[in-house]
Amino acid sequence: MGFNPTMPQALAGHDPRDPGSADVRRTYAAAELERGARGLRVGFVRQFHVTDSPAEPEVAAALEDVARALAADGAELRDVTLPPLGEFTAANATIMYAEAWAVHAPWLRTRPGDYGRLGRQRLLAGAFLTAGDYVQAQRRRTELIAAVEEAFRDVDVLLCASAMTPPCRIDDAEAFARTNARHARAPFNLTGHPALAMLAGVSAGGLPLSVQFAGHYFGEATLLRAARAWERAGHTDQRHPPGL
């Protein structure tokens, strides 16, 4: 299934009923999606999957395929280095667990059996975090945002790994526990930059490999343009899971 170009326009705009909604006017033209990658400055964050959390060969090869395809379509590829992936992950987890505990604590104390084992285990971690832990994580978050913003001074979008391993079946609990934490989605969850993950290829086992793109704040139009350029170059909108 390909991207629906009417979605961004429907989602864009300020919602005065939502205190977290920014009062920023944005419009999206569907034709912008089809401009291709020519002229785009794409920053490839290889460190996430090469040194910070080494990806399995299939994943690394798929990411290089995406980079080559965008370059062939006219993008200017640049190597970008960000703070270590582990720093993003640690700050993100501390903030997320502390805030989740604040919301769920009353129910976890009185109705713990209503939660699944994995969800309960993760939420309870927040009970052991201190106010100091939370404050320090927020301070580090501010520094990490600044580092990503500095990288965006020279590029239009970032390209990096999403997951470091090929996916497993969701009903394989052992494999899920082994692979679920090996990803690079925490950085942009933490910084708030718009990001998306999409098909990068298919593993030897017939399951989807993924690539992640991230853009400037309120830069969704350019982000989607880059993603569409890869979708078109890689024909990923024409690929479907086996059996469909």
C-alpha positions as CSV (number, residue, x, y, z in Angstrom):
1,M,0.0,0.0,0.0
2,G,1.4,3.4,-1.0
3,F,1.3,6.7,0.9
4,N,-1.9,8.6,0.8
5,P,-0.9,12.2,0.0
6,T,-4.1,13.7,1.4
7,M,-3.3,12.6,4.9
8,P,-0.7,15.4,5.8
9,Q,-3.1,18.1,4.8
10,A,-5.9,16.6,6.9
11,L,-3.6,16.3,9.9
12,A,-1.8,19.7,9.6
13,G,-2.9,22.8,11.5
14,H,-3.4,24.0,15.0
15,D,-6.0,22.4,17.3
16,P,-6.9,24.9,20.0
17,R,-8.4,22.1,22.1
18,D,-5.1,20.4,22.4
19,P,-2.6,22.1,24.8
20,G,0.3,20.3,23.1
21,S,-0.6,21.5,19.6
22,A,1.7,24.1,18.1
23,D,0.1,27.1,16.5
24,V,2.0,26.8,13.3
25,R,0.4,27.0,9.9
26,R,1.5,24.4,7.4
27,T,0.2,23.3,4.0
28,Y,1.1,20.3,1.9
29,A,0.9,19.9,-1.8
30,A,0.7,16.4,-3.1
31,A,2.8,17.3,-6.1
32,E,5.7,18.0,-3.7
33,L,5.9,14.3,-2.9
34,E,6.8,13.4,-6.5
35,R,9.8,15.8,-6.8
36,G,12.2,13.0,-6.1
37,A,15.5,13.3,-4.2
38,R,17.3,15.7,-6.5
39,G,18.7,18.5,-4.5
40,L,18.0,17.0,-1.1
41,R,20.8,16.9,1.4
42,V,20.5,13.6,3.2
43,G,22.6,13.0,6.4
44,F,23.4,9.3,6.8
45,V,23.8,8.4,10.5
46,R,25.8,5.2,10.1
47,Q,27.2,5.2,13.6
48,F,23.9,4.0,15.1
49,H,24.0,0.7,13.3
50,V,27.8,0.4,12.7
51,T,29.3,1.2,16.1
52,D,26.7,2.1,18.7
53,S,24.5,-1.0,18.2
54,P,25.9,-3.1,15.3
55,A,23.2,-4.2,13.0
56,E,22.9,-7.6,11.5
57,P,24.3,-7.8,7.9
58,E,20.9,-7.9,6.2
59,V,19.9,-4.7,7.9
60,A,23.1,-2.9,7.2
61,A,23.0,-3.9,3.5
62,A,19.4,-2.7,3.2
63,L,20.4,0.7,4.6
64,E,23.2,1.1,2.2
65,D,20.8,0.2,-0.7
66,V,18.5,3.0,0.4
67,A,21.4,5.5,0.5
68,R,22.7,4.4,-2.9
69,A,19.2,4.7,-4.4
70,L,18.7,8.2,-3.1
71,A,22.1,9.3,-4.4
72,A,21.3,7.9,-7.8
73,D,18.1,9.9,-7.7
74,G,20.1,13.1,-7.2
75,A,20.4,13.4,-3.4
76,E,23.6,14.7,-1.8
77,L,24.6,12.1,0.8
78,R,26.6,13.3,3.8
79,D,27.9,11.4,6.8
80,V,26.4,12.7,10.0
81,T,27.6,11.9,13.6
82,L,25.3,12.4,16.5
83,P,25.8,11.7,20.3
84,P,25.9,7.9,21.0
85,L,22.6,6.1,20.6
86,G,22.8,4.8,24.2
87,E,22.6,8.4,25.5
88,F,19.3,9.0,23.6
89,T,18.0,5.6,24.8
90,A,18.8,6.2,28.4
91,A,17.3,9.7,28.6
92,N,14.2,8.6,26.7
93,A,13.7,5.6,28.9
94,T,14.1,7.5,32.1
95,I,11.6,10.2,31.1
96,M,9.1,7.7,29.7
97,Y,9.2,5.3,32.7
98,A,8.9,8.2,35.2
99,E,6.0,9.8,33.4
100,A,4.3,6.4,32.8
101,W,4.6,5.5,36.5
102,A,3.0,8.9,37.4
103,V,0.0,8.0,35.2
104,H,-0.4,4.3,36.0
105,A,0.7,4.1,39.7
106,P,-2.9,4.2,41.2
107,W,-4.0,1.3,39.0
108,L,-0.8,-0.7,39.3
109,R,-1.2,-0.5,43.1
110,T,-4.8,-1.6,43.1
111,R,-5.3,-3.6,39.9
112,P,-1.9,-5.0,38.8
113,G,-3.6,-8.1,37.3
114,D,-5.3,-6.0,34.7
115,Y,-1.9,-5.4,33.0
116,G,0.0,-7.9,30.9
117,R,3.2,-9.2,32.3
118,L,5.5,-7.3,30.0
119,G,3.6,-4.0,30.3
120,R,3.5,-4.3,34.1
121,Q,7.2,-5.1,34.3
122,R,8.1,-2.0,32.2
123,L,5.7,0.3,34.1
124,L,7.0,-0.7,37.5
125,A,10.5,0.4,36.6
126,G,9.3,3.9,36.9
127,A,8.6,3.4,40.7
128,F,12.4,3.2,41.3
129,L,13.3,6.5,39.6
130,T,13.9,9.6,41.7
131,A,13.0,13.2,40.9
132,G,16.7,13.8,40.4
133,D,16.9,11.1,37.8
134,Y,14.0,12.7,35.9
135,V,15.5,16.2,36.1
136,Q,18.9,15.0,34.9
137,A,17.3,13.1,32.0
138,Q,15.4,16.3,31.0
139,R,18.6,18.3,31.1
140,R,20.4,15.7,28.9
141,R,17.4,15.8,26.6
142,T,17.9,19.5,26.1
143,E,21.5,18.9,25.2
144,L,20.7,16.1,22.8
145,I,18.0,18.2,21.0
146,A,20.7,20.9,20.5
147,A,23.0,18.3,19.0
148,V,20.4,17.1,16.5
149,E,19.5,20.7,15.6
150,E,23.2,21.4,14.9
151,A,23.3,18.4,12.6
152,F,20.2,19.7,10.8
153,R,22.0,23.0,9.9
154,D,23.7,21.1,7.1
155,V,21.1,18.6,5.9
156,D,17.4,18.4,5.0
157,V,16.7,14.9,6.3
158,L,18.5,12.2,8.3
159,L,18.6,8.6,7.2
160,C,19.4,5.9,9.8
161,A,18.4,2.5,11.1
162,S,15.1,1.8,12.6
163,A,15.6,-1.8,13.9
164,M,19.0,-3.4,14.1
165,T,17.7,-6.9,13.5
166,P,15.3,-8.5,11.0
167,P,11.9,-8.8,12.5
168,C,10.7,-12.0,14.3
169,R,7.2,-13.4,14.6
170,I,5.3,-11.6,17.2
171,D,4.3,-14.9,18.8
172,D,7.9,-15.9,19.3
173,A,8.4,-14.5,22.9
174,E,12.0,-15.5,23.1
175,A,13.0,-13.8,19.8
176,F,10.9,-10.8,20.6
177,A,12.6,-10.3,24.0
178,R,16.0,-10.6,22.3
179,T,15.4,-8.2,19.5
180,N,12.8,-5.7,20.6
181,A,15.2,-3.3,22.4
182,R,17.7,-3.2,19.5
183,H,16.4,-0.2,17.6
184,A,17.2,3.5,16.9
185,R,13.8,5.0,17.3
186,A,14.5,6.5,20.8
187,P,16.5,9.5,19.5
188,F,13.5,11.2,17.7
189,N,11.0,10.1,20.3
190,L,13.2,12.0,22.7
191,T,13.9,15.1,20.6
192,G,10.4,15.4,19.0
193,H,11.7,15.7,15.4
194,P,9.2,14.2,12.9
195,A,10.4,10.7,11.9
196,L,9.0,7.7,10.0
197,A,10.0,4.1,9.5
198,M,9.3,2.3,6.2
199,L,10.2,-0.7,4.2
200,A,13.9,-1.0,3.2
201,G,13.8,-4.5,1.8
202,V,12.9,-8.0,2.7
203,S,14.9,-10.4,4.8
204,A,15.9,-13.9,3.8
205,G,13.0,-15.1,5.9
206,G,10.5,-13.0,3.9
207,L,9.9,-10.4,6.6
208,P,10.3,-6.6,6.2
209,L,13.5,-4.8,6.9
210,S,13.2,-1.1,7.8
211,V,14.8,2.3,7.3
212,Q,14.1,5.5,9.3
213,F,14.0,9.1,8.1
214,A,13.9,12.1,10.3
215,G,13.2,15.8,9.4
216,H,13.3,19.3,10.7
217,Y,10.7,20.5,13.2
218,F,7.6,21.1,11.1
219,G,9.5,19.8,8.1
220,E,7.1,16.9,7.4
221,A,6.7,17.9,3.7
222,T,10.4,17.4,3.0
223,L,10.5,14.3,5.2
224,L,7.7,12.7,3.2
225,R,9.3,13.8,-0.1
226,A,12.5,11.9,0.8
227,A,10.5,8.9,1.9
228,R,8.5,8.9,-1.3
229,A,11.7,9.2,-3.3
230,W,13.0,6.0,-1.7
231,E,9.6,4.3,-2.0
232,R,9.6,5.1,-5.7
233,A,13.2,4.1,-6.3
234,G,13.0,0.9,-4.3
235,H,9.5,0.1,-5.6
236,T,8.5,-0.7,-2.0
237,D,5.0,0.5,-2.6
238,Q,4.6,-2.5,-4.9
239,R,5.9,-5.1,-2.4
240,H,3.5,-7.0,-0.1
241,P,3.9,-9.7,2.6
242,P,3.8,-13.2,1.3
243,G,0.3,-14.5,0.8
244,L,-1.4,-11.2,0.2
